[in-house]
Amino acid sequence: MDFGLSYWRYPTPVSALVGGALLWTLALIIPVIPLGFVIGNWIGSRAAYNRGRFDKLLYYVSLYMFQAPYYWIALIIVFIFGVRLGWFPMFGAYSPDWVRPVLSLDWFLDAAYHYTLPFLSLLGVGIGGWAIGMRAMMVYEMESDYMQYSKQLGFSRGKLRSYAAHNAILPNFTWIPVAIGALISQTLLVEVVFGYPGIGSLMYNAVYAADYPLIEASFVIITELWQF
């Protein structure tokens, strides 16, 4: 794992650049999986069982988020919340006032402020995928014999939905490793859109600078994340 010195940031070791960027990438990836899993499965189960207008709206929004290109969603989020409304910053992981990350509440709040838009762009795509899978499995479970028998016994709607959801959610657990692999590739481009200092932005700069040791190290780290 010794990739030598970076051409782009000479004489900084490649391992130091990749290690610092990896922390920012993991900070985006790790929270998306549990939050997207919980929210997406909740939306999918409600859309399949209740079928009200609000539930259908949530499902169709999730479906649109899942089918639309994730980098395009990131650009739309930047345009709406960054350019037009000006609610959030459009670039970087923290303000230029900070030379480097420090252990202070002010820096943490500033980093969370910059973190919001790239995180939401990834979370929306994740929610859409889980919602679609959960709705399909809920529709299947609702037609099962045990559900029909439970209805005849007079079980409440909440209890029926709970039973169906417990069985419908099982296949989604097997999809978590696949979702992590897809999320890694999505995060790389989203980082470039937002100028977030993760592996994606590092690789982008390395390619333009013809920094071959840094490109090689980035590919190795990404491959290891996929294998993990």
Residue pairs with C-beta under 8 A, 6 or more apart in sequence:
1 15
1 220
2 15
3 13
3 14
3 15
3 18
3 213
3 214
3 216
3 217
4 13
4 14
4 213
5 11
5 12
5 13
5 14
5 213
6 12
6 13
6 14
6 17
6 211
6 213
6 214
7 209
7 210
7 211
7 212
7 213
7 214
8 205
8 206
8 209
8 211
8 214
9 17
9 211
14 213
14 214
14 217
15 217
17 202
17 214
17 217
18 199
18 202
18 214
18 217
18 218
18 221
20 197
21 197
21 198
21 199
21 201
21 202
22 198
22 199
22 221
24 93
24 191
24 196
24 197
24 198
25 184
25 187
25 188
25 191
25 198
25 199
25 200
27 115
28 115
28 118
28 119
28 122
28 187
28 190
28 191
28 196
28 198
29 122
29 180
29 183
29 184
29 187
31 119
32 119
32 122
32 123
32 126
32 183
33 126
33 176
33 179
33 180
33 183
35 123
35 126
36 123
36 126
36 127
36 129
36 130
36 179
37 126
37 130
37 172
37 176
39 123
39 127
39 130
40 62
40 126
40 127
40 128
40 129
40 130
40 131
40 133
40 134
41 130
41 131
41 134
41 165
41 169
41 172
43 55
43 58
43 59
43 62
43 127
43 130
43 131
43 134
44 59
44 62
44 130
44 131
44 132
44 133
44 134
44 135
44 136
44 137
44 138
45 134
45 135
45 138
45 161
45 164
45 165
45 168
45 169
46 55
46 58
47 55
47 56
47 58
47 59
47 131
47 135
48 134
48 135
48 136
48 138
48 139
48 142
49 138
49 142
49 157
49 160
49 161
49 164
50 161
58 131
59 131
59 135
62 127
62 128
62 131
62 132
63 128
63 131
63 132
64 128
65 73
65 124
65 125
65 127
65 128
66 125
66 128
66 129
66 131
66 132
67 128
70 121
70 122
70 125
70 186
70 189
70 190
71 186
71 189
71 190
71 193
73 121
73 124
73 125
74 117
74 118
74 121
74 189
74 190
74 193
74 194
75 193
77 117
77 120
77 121
78 90
78 117
78 193
78 194
81 87
81 88
81 117
82 88
82 89
82 90
82 117
83 90
88 113
88 114
88 116
88 117
89 95
89 113
89 114
89 117
90 117
90 194
90 195
91 194
91 195
92 114
92 194
92 195
92 196
92 197
93 111
93 114
93 115
93 196
93 197
94 101
94 107
94 110
94 111
94 114
95 110
95 114
98 107
98 110
101 107
101 111
114 196
117 194
118 190
118 191
118 193
118 194
118 196
121 190
121 193
121 194
122 183
122 186
122 187
122 190
125 186
126 179
126 183
129 179
130 172
130 179
133 171
133 172
133 175
134 165
134 168
134 169
134 172
137 167
137 168
137 169
137 171
137 172
138 164
138 165
138 168
140 168
141 147
141 164
141 167
141 168
142 164
144 164
144 167
146 163
147 160
147 163
147 164
150 159
150 160
150 163
151 160
155 163
181 226
184 222
184 225
184 226
187 198
187 199
187 200
188 198
188 199
188 200
188 203
188 222
189 200
190 196
190 200
191 197
191 198
191 199
191 200
191 201
192 200
192 201
192 204
195 201
199 218
199 221
199 222
202 214
202 218
203 214
203 215
203 218
203 219
203 222
205 211
206 214
206 215
206 218
207 215
